[in-house]
Amino acid sequence: MSIKGVKRLELLLCAPSCPLWLNLSMDLSAKQQRLEESLRALGRTLVAYSGGVDSAYLVWAAHQVLGADMLAVIADSPSLARTQLQDALTFAEEHSIPIEVIQTAEMDRPEYVRNDRQRCFHCKDELFQVMEKFAAARGFNSIAYGVNVDDQSDFRPGQAAAHQHQVAAPLLQAGLGKADIRELARNAGLRVWEKPASACLSSRIEYGRPVTLQALSAVERGEEALHTLGFRQCRVRHHGEIARIEIAKDELPLALTPQMFAEFTRVFKGLGFSFVTLDTEGFRSGSMNTFHSSQPLIKLIS
């Protein structure tokens, strides 16, 4: 085949009308086909959506496969940062994905507010109860959410709630991990493919410390300040009087200057923390699940 013929074939394989799995590696193609088949089998489906890469790709794929027979549902509550909510709504608008905002009331549940290691179960239990009522009222057959293969290696009690409510897990069923999903999103031209991971604000509060509106606000405002200072992947971990800042290792050099120390102190003492610490292990997802008191910290006290 001539070079011109090869170019023509590449264009055909990338045509928008082709199935989603074309123009991918064979292994990823097979997983993508399984995802399409899983979504198609669900019928009219509500998709739990948070705006993160996994759920964003899932709602996009569901819309490609199901069209008007799907609806993205995002739960608005104090544990969802306002910037995350707005970005999630913008993404759906960019791709004409039907979406509806619902209200959840996990903050009214004492078992959630007490913030033990089952907090995520109670949050997801509330979400799926609200979604079940919504689905029944609007004639939807199924509910799906964006859990994936890699989530199985972390402590995720919310998956038990999903199992109890018989919520479908199309990404998991297709055998897709986080790297797969980012690659599929990149291939589809979705801007979220490189979006940093972001869990709910309550996950920043140490276990055993009650989830309060004040604590959630301090975490949200602290992370907004870090983004303004130029940090892309970061977390503010709430340990009562202590704010523990996690920053991605490749961004740590920006943090390790006297000028930035002064900014951290100004910002977080202004939010009510007595002490400001920088975690020398850097950002890692789910660090609250393994945190113990002997982790190395730089304490910045003024």
C-alpha positions as CSV (number, residue, x, y, z in Angstrom):
1,M,0.0,0.0,0.0
2,S,1.3,3.5,-0.8
3,I,2.0,6.1,1.9
4,K,-1.0,8.0,0.6
5,G,-3.1,4.9,1.0
6,V,-1.9,4.4,4.6
7,K,-2.8,8.0,5.4
8,R,-6.2,7.5,4.0
9,L,-6.7,4.3,6.1
10,E,-5.6,6.2,9.3
11,L,-8.2,8.9,8.6
12,L,-10.9,6.3,8.1
13,L,-10.0,4.6,11.4
14,C,-10.3,8.0,13.2
15,A,-13.6,9.0,11.7
16,P,-16.1,10.2,14.4
17,S,-18.8,7.8,13.2
18,C,-16.6,4.8,13.9
19,P,-17.1,2.8,17.2
20,L,-15.3,4.3,20.2
21,W,-12.7,1.5,20.4
22,L,-11.1,2.1,17.0
23,N,-7.6,3.8,16.8
24,L,-6.6,2.2,20.1
25,S,-4.2,-0.6,21.1
26,M,-5.8,-4.0,20.7
27,D,-5.9,-4.7,24.5
28,L,-7.5,-1.3,25.2
29,S,-9.8,-1.8,22.2
30,A,-11.1,-5.0,23.7
31,K,-11.7,-3.3,27.0
32,Q,-13.5,-0.4,25.2
33,Q,-15.7,-2.8,23.4
34,R,-16.6,-4.5,26.7
35,L,-17.5,-1.1,28.1
36,E,-19.8,-0.3,25.2
37,E,-21.5,-3.7,25.6
38,S,-21.9,-3.2,29.3
39,L,-23.5,0.3,28.8
40,R,-25.8,-0.9,26.1
41,A,-27.0,-3.7,28.3
42,L,-28.0,-1.3,31.1
43,G,-30.8,0.4,29.1
44,R,-32.0,3.7,30.5
45,T,-29.3,4.7,33.0
46,L,-28.5,7.3,35.6
47,V,-24.8,7.8,35.9
48,A,-23.3,9.1,39.1
49,Y,-21.0,11.9,38.2
50,S,-18.5,13.9,40.2
51,G,-16.4,15.6,37.5
52,G,-13.3,13.5,38.1
53,V,-11.6,11.8,35.2
54,D,-13.3,8.4,35.8
55,S,-16.9,9.6,36.1
56,A,-16.4,12.2,33.4
57,Y,-15.2,9.6,30.9
58,L,-18.0,7.3,32.0
59,V,-20.8,9.9,31.4
60,W,-19.2,10.8,28.0
61,A,-19.0,7.1,26.9
62,A,-22.5,6.5,28.2
63,H,-23.8,9.4,26.2
64,Q,-22.0,8.1,23.1
65,V,-23.6,4.7,23.5
66,L,-27.0,5.5,25.0
67,G,-27.8,9.0,23.8
68,A,-31.0,10.3,25.3
69,D,-31.3,7.1,27.4
70,M,-28.7,8.3,29.9
71,L,-28.6,11.1,32.4
72,A,-25.6,12.3,34.4
73,V,-26.4,13.1,38.0
74,I,-24.2,15.1,40.2
75,A,-24.8,15.3,43.9
76,D,-24.3,18.8,45.4
77,S,-23.4,18.9,49.1
78,P,-20.9,20.8,51.3
79,S,-18.3,18.1,50.6
80,L,-18.1,19.0,46.9
81,A,-15.8,22.0,46.2
82,R,-17.5,24.8,44.3
83,T,-14.8,24.8,41.7
84,Q,-15.2,21.1,41.1
85,L,-19.0,21.5,40.7
86,Q,-18.6,24.2,38.2
87,D,-16.0,22.4,36.2
88,A,-18.2,19.2,36.1
89,L,-21.2,21.2,34.8
90,T,-19.0,22.9,32.2
91,F,-17.6,19.6,30.9
92,A,-21.1,18.2,30.5
93,E,-22.2,21.4,28.7
94,E,-19.2,21.2,26.4
95,H,-20.2,17.7,25.2
96,S,-24.0,18.2,25.3
97,I,-24.3,15.6,28.0
98,P,-27.7,15.7,29.8
99,I,-27.1,16.4,33.5
100,E,-29.1,17.2,36.6
101,V,-27.9,18.4,40.0
102,I,-29.5,16.6,43.0
103,Q,-29.2,17.4,46.7
104,T,-27.9,14.8,49.2
105,A,-28.0,15.1,52.9
106,E,-25.2,13.1,54.3
107,M,-24.4,15.9,56.7
108,D,-27.7,15.0,58.4
109,R,-26.5,11.5,59.2
110,P,-24.7,11.2,62.5
111,E,-22.9,8.1,61.3
112,Y,-21.4,10.2,58.5
113,V,-20.5,13.2,60.6
114,R,-18.7,11.2,63.2
115,N,-16.1,10.4,60.5
116,D,-15.0,6.9,61.2
117,R,-13.5,4.6,58.6
118,Q,-16.9,3.8,57.2
119,R,-17.7,7.5,56.4
120,C,-17.5,6.8,52.6
121,F,-20.1,4.0,53.0
122,H,-22.6,6.3,54.5
123,C,-22.0,9.0,51.9
124,K,-22.5,6.5,49.0
125,D,-25.5,5.0,50.8
126,E,-27.1,8.4,50.9
127,L,-26.2,9.1,47.3
128,F,-27.6,5.9,45.9
129,Q,-30.8,6.1,48.0
130,V,-31.5,9.5,46.5
131,M,-30.6,8.3,43.0
132,E,-32.9,5.3,43.4
133,K,-35.9,7.5,44.2
134,F,-34.9,9.8,41.3
135,A,-34.6,6.8,38.9
136,A,-38.0,5.4,39.9
137,A,-39.7,8.8,39.4
138,R,-38.1,9.4,36.0
139,G,-38.3,5.9,34.5
140,F,-34.6,4.8,34.5
141,N,-33.8,1.1,34.7
142,S,-30.2,1.3,36.0
143,I,-27.7,3.3,38.1
144,A,-24.0,3.2,37.2
145,Y,-20.9,4.7,38.8
146,G,-17.2,5.1,37.9
147,V,-15.3,2.6,40.1
148,N,-12.4,1.0,38.2
149,V,-9.9,-1.8,38.6
150,D,-7.3,0.2,40.5
151,D,-9.9,1.2,43.1
152,Q,-9.9,-2.4,44.3
153,S,-6.5,-2.0,45.8
154,D,-7.4,0.9,48.1
155,F,-9.7,1.1,51.1
156,R,-13.1,2.0,49.5
157,P,-16.1,1.3,51.8
158,G,-18.3,3.1,49.4
159,Q,-18.1,0.1,47.1
160,A,-20.0,-1.9,49.7
161,A,-22.9,0.6,49.5
162,A,-22.9,0.4,45.7
163,H,-23.1,-3.4,45.9
164,Q,-26.0,-3.2,48.4
165,H,-27.9,-0.9,46.0
166,Q,-27.0,-3.1,43.0
167,V,-25.3,-0.2,41.2
168,A,-23.5,-1.1,38.0
169,A,-19.8,-0.6,37.5
170,P,-19.2,-0.6,33.8
171,L,-15.5,0.6,34.0
172,L,-14.7,-2.2,36.4
173,Q,-16.6,-4.7,34.4
174,A,-14.6,-3.8,31.3
175,G,-11.4,-4.3,33.2
176,L,-10.3,-0.6,32.9
177,G,-7.8,0.9,35.3
178,K,-7.0,4.5,35.9
179,A,-4.2,4.7,33.2
180,D,-6.6,3.1,30.7
181,I,-9.3,5.6,31.4
182,R,-6.9,8.5,31.0
183,E,-5.7,7.1,27.7
184,L,-9.2,6.6,26.4
185,A,-10.1,10.1,27.5
186,R,-7.0,11.5,25.8
187,N,-7.8,9.6,22.6
188,A,-11.3,10.9,22.6
189,G,-10.0,14.5,22.9
190,L,-11.5,15.1,26.3
191,R,-9.7,17.9,28.3
192,V,-10.2,16.0,31.6
193,W,-7.7,13.3,30.6
194,E,-4.9,14.9,32.6
195,K,-7.1,16.4,35.3
196,P,-5.6,15.8,38.8
197,A,-7.4,13.3,41.0
198,S,-9.8,14.9,43.5
199,A,-11.8,13.1,46.2
200,C,-14.5,14.8,48.3
201,L,-13.5,17.4,50.8
202,S,-14.5,15.2,53.8
203,S,-11.7,12.8,52.8
204,R,-9.2,15.5,53.9
205,I,-10.3,15.3,57.6
206,E,-8.6,12.8,59.8
207,Y,-10.7,9.9,60.9
208,G,-12.4,10.5,64.3
209,R,-12.6,14.2,63.8
210,P,-16.2,15.2,63.1
211,V,-17.0,16.5,59.6
212,T,-18.2,20.1,60.1
213,L,-19.1,22.9,57.7
214,Q,-16.2,24.9,59.2
215,A,-13.6,22.2,58.6
216,L,-14.9,21.6,55.0
217,S,-14.7,25.3,54.3
218,A,-11.1,25.6,55.7
219,V,-10.0,22.7,53.5
220,E,-11.7,24.1,50.4
221,R,-10.3,27.6,50.9
222,G,-6.9,26.2,51.7
223,E,-6.7,24.2,48.5
224,E,-8.0,27.1,46.4
225,A,-5.1,29.2,47.9
226,L,-2.6,26.5,47.0
227,H,-3.8,26.4,43.4
228,T,-3.6,30.2,43.3
229,L,0.0,29.9,44.4
230,G,0.7,27.7,41.4
231,F,0.4,24.1,42.8
232,R,-1.6,21.8,40.6
233,Q,-1.7,18.5,42.5
234,C,-2.1,19.1,46.2
235,R,-4.2,18.3,49.3
236,V,-4.9,20.0,52.6
237,R,-5.2,17.4,55.4
238,H,-7.1,18.6,58.4
239,H,-5.7,17.4,61.8
240,G,-7.5,19.8,64.1
241,E,-5.0,22.6,64.9
242,I,-2.6,21.3,62.3
243,A,-2.9,21.7,58.5
244,R,-0.8,19.1,56.7
245,I,-0.1,20.1,53.2
246,E,0.6,17.5,50.6
247,I,2.1,18.6,47.2
248,A,3.1,16.4,44.3
249,K,6.8,15.5,44.5
250,D,7.6,17.2,41.1
251,E,6.1,20.4,42.5
252,L,7.9,20.3,45.9
253,P,10.8,22.5,44.8
254,L,8.4,25.4,44.4
255,A,7.2,24.9,48.0
256,L,10.6,24.7,49.6
257,T,11.5,28.3,49.8
258,P,11.3,30.8,52.7
259,Q,9.0,32.9,50.7
260,M,6.5,30.1,50.1
261,F,6.8,29.0,53.8
262,A,5.7,32.5,54.7
263,E,2.7,32.3,52.3
264,F,1.7,28.9,53.7
265,T,1.8,30.3,57.2
266,R,-0.2,33.4,56.3
267,V,-2.9,31.5,54.4
268,F,-3.5,28.6,56.8
269,K,-3.2,30.6,60.1
270,G,-5.7,33.0,58.5
271,L,-8.0,29.9,58.1
272,G,-7.8,29.2,61.8
273,F,-5.0,26.6,62.0
274,S,-2.4,27.0,64.8
275,F,0.3,25.0,63.0
276,V,1.2,24.6,59.3
277,T,3.1,21.5,58.2
278,L,4.4,20.3,54.8
279,D,4.4,16.6,54.3
280,T,7.8,15.6,52.9
281,E,6.4,12.4,51.3
282,G,4.4,14.6,48.9
283,F,0.9,14.1,47.6
284,R,-0.5,10.5,47.6
285,S,-4.1,9.6,47.1
286,G,-5.7,8.0,50.2
287,S,-3.0,9.0,52.6
288,M,-5.5,9.4,55.4
289,N,-6.1,5.6,55.2
290,T,-2.5,4.9,56.2
291,F,-1.5,7.9,58.2
292,H,0.4,7.5,61.5
293,S,2.1,9.9,63.7
294,S,5.7,9.0,62.8
295,Q,5.4,10.3,59.2
296,P,8.1,13.0,58.5
297,L,6.8,16.5,58.7
298,I,8.3,19.9,58.3
299,K,6.5,22.1,60.8
300,L,6.4,25.8,60.0
301,I,5.5,27.8,63.1
302,S,5.4,31.5,63.5
